[in-house]
Each structure stands twice: as C-alpha cells, then as structure tokens.
Amino acid sequence: MKIKRLFDCLEHQLQHFPKSDMLAAKENGQWTTYSTEQVAEIVNRFSAGLIDLGVSGRDITPESSDKIAIISNNRPEWIFTDLAVQQIGAILVPVYPTTSPLELEFILNDAAVQYLFVSNAELLEKAKAVAAKVPSIKAIYTFDKIEAAKHWSEVTELANDALLQKVNEVKATIPVSHLATIIYTSGTTGTPKGVMLSHRNIYSNVQFSKESFPFNDAPDSKVLSFLPLNHIFEKTVTYIYLYSGISIYYAESLETIGDNLREIKPDGFTTVPRLLEKVFERIMSKGNELTGLKRKLFFWAVDLAEKYDNLKSGGLWYNIQLAIANKLIFSKWREALGGNVSFIVTGGAACQVKLLRIFNAANIPVFEGYGPTENSPVISVNRQAKGLTKFGTVGPVINGVQLKLEEDGEICVAGPSVMEGYYKRPDLTAEA
C-alpha cells in the first residue's frame, strides 16, 4: 500500500511487520503488550465510537473539523486516541499535563474542543475545573479506571458493524492536506500559538528523517519512550517506529527509566540533553563512590573518553587504551542502559560536546539533531554513516528541507514539512 496519511502507518505495519508487542506499558507491575492486530481493532472501534458521538471532520477545514484534546503521560491509549481521531478526520490537540489551568482554558476554548481524554484522577480534577469555563466540551474520559468517571473504553463499546464500515469509508476520504494535529506552543509573550500540522507535513518528515536516523526497518527491535508524546519530536519519531516495525515500550515515569531500560533492554531511545546529563551525573556519582584501583581505572577511562574524536584516529596506543576502557569500565555503563542500546537521538537543546565524546567513546552512540515544532520538526540530524557525525553540531540537513541562513542569523526553511500556519492567527502565519 502507498502511505499517504499518518494513520496509514498502522496498516503498513499490519501488512509488513505484524508484531506481538507493537505497544507495551506496565500495568500493576507487569508489562502488558498489544499486538499490531489488537491495536488496529481497538483503534477502529474507537473511531467508530467517536463517530457515534457525532465526531467528524465536517468539511475537512481546520476551523470546522471537530477537535479532541488529550492530557496524558505516554501510554498505549495515547496512540489509540491519536490514530482513532485521525481516521475520522477530527483533529487531535495534545496538551502537556503540566500546563497551567489558565493556559489550558485558553487552548480548549481556542480550539473549541468537544471531548477531552485524560490519564488519571489528578488530571481529571484539573480538567473538570477548567471544563466549566469551556462551553464546547461535551464530556471528559479517563484512561485509568476511576469511580464515577467515564472510561475511554466506553467509547469503543459504542462500535457496531455499520459504524465500523463507516470508519473505512471515512478513512478513504481523508486528504493528506488535512490537519493531523494542532500543537500549542508557549510564546515568549502572550497566549499559546496553535501550530497546524497536516498529514503531509508530519509524514514527509517521517520519511525524510527515517532516511537519516540511525535505524532502519527493524521488526526485531524495541525502543523505550519517555519524552512527552505531545511534543512533535516524540510524535514524529513514534510514526517512524510504527512504519519501521519497531516495538514501543512506554516508561512508567522519568524516575523509573533506569529500571525500565534494564528490564526491556531496548535498542535505543530519544531524549533531551538534560536527561543525558542526569545519566552522566549518576554514573559519575557511582564512580566517586569507588576506592583504590577501581576508582583510578574509572576516572582514567573517563579522561580517555573526553579526548575521543570520531572524525580522526587517536592513534594505535589510544585505540588500544580505549578498547581496554570499553571492556573494563564502559561495558558496565552499557549494561546499565540494558546492554543493547545502539542509538540515542537527542534534540530540543544543545548537548554538551563533552557528553557526546564520552558516550560515543563508550560505544553508546548519541546523535544530535535540530528542528522546531513548525517543521514537524526535524531539519537536521547527525548520522551513523562515516563522516556525517560531528560533535557540537546538529548534523547535515535532511532531504526534503531547503535551508537558508540569513545575515542576521535567522534560519529560514522551506519544504513539505513546514506547518500549514498558526491556528486562527493569519497575522502570525504571515510573519513566520
């Protein structure tokens, strides 16, 4: 099949890489997995239930298409909701769980959100308090089972054969130009801006990023996901995973990432520099607890790694020492990350060159990239190919992106990944 819309990635995986663990999360202390077939069935029934509730794309314009908001940590239900909403032409509006009540009220009103899905009791209370000031909201559903609250599964239970047939009919009519999501970003001044991203925007970025990111079709691979899915970086990477047949395991929380890495032994993950810094700080803390020869070996290895340069050889003696350091010291670092990590992609802020040198010397490959929400988001990324990773840079520009650096330092880009504009803000769109 030819992929056109983001939700087509699910059918692509079903046809080419049907998996027993497409998505996974911990429930009551145990990993619960969802197969590709299960996800497809859940998503279709979810779409059918939404149609029964009256949700649709209307005339497939940003203003008229119904909006569904989600406030949740990363979990399979997030993806179920995203796909189910897309399939019927509605538009997903993801919101950070940490968004202030005032900003949440603005976003829900600005987008005229009809249905709101939240993960837990705390967010339910927050949403209920704000919803009283948002006249468009018809109902709030939760992912956790909470007494006296509507559970998201109630929507799937509305499905019947006629509605499921309707889902298939509607799916076929969704154009690539239609919005897949509106992502509100906090402006430096004033109210949040709604970045409108179409299926074409995000899917083109998925395809061009996939060519450059350090993984290929890999139906035997798995990743750990913990960056917020409402951030376009993790969302776009998620669709690369889905298209490539890579299993996605969701971390329980930021505090359990270390345990989750050791449990599932992923092939890689995406992160931000601050979390890499925390990993390094934890490693150094362990090193400082050592004594005697072990301590000397540890800091000898770290000093050696700080001198690592992937673009030129350190010479025979350096390479021999680094091989010894990898066997004696860095192998333990790799085990702490599960033992299988072959890629870490980082973005969102500049990564310390020192960390890039040390992790890459330790055979924990870290690739830094760059891109704003408005470009869906990837503009450039360092690569696995020889000579295409340079520490302290964000790598070469990916295919499909035309980039121009203005004299004042402003970065101007063009291409199919560039947003459709800011929602209901033609003035800001004209300035962009």
KALINGI-V992269 format. One line per field, one symbol per residue. phi: phi as a letter, one per 30 degrees, with the letter a starting at -180 (. if undefined). A space follows every 10 residues. Layout:
# KALINGI-V992269
phi: ???
This chain:
# KALINGI-V992269
phi: .cdbcedddd dddedcbecd bebaadbhib dccbdeddde deddddeddd dddjdadhch beddddcbcb baddaeddde dedddedcid bdcdbdeded edddeddddd dhdcbbcbdb dddddddddd edcbdddcac ccdddbeicd cedddddddb edddddeddd edcddddddc abcdcdddbi ddccdcbded eddddeddde dcddacebdc cbbccbdedd ddeddddedd edddicdccc ddaddceedd dddchddlac aceddddddd dddddddddd bidddddedd ddddddcdbd cbddjedddd ddddddddcd edddddcjjc dcabcbajad cededddddd ddhcdcccbb lcedcicdcb adbdeeicbb eibciddddi ccbbcdddjd ccbbkddded kcdhbddddd dd
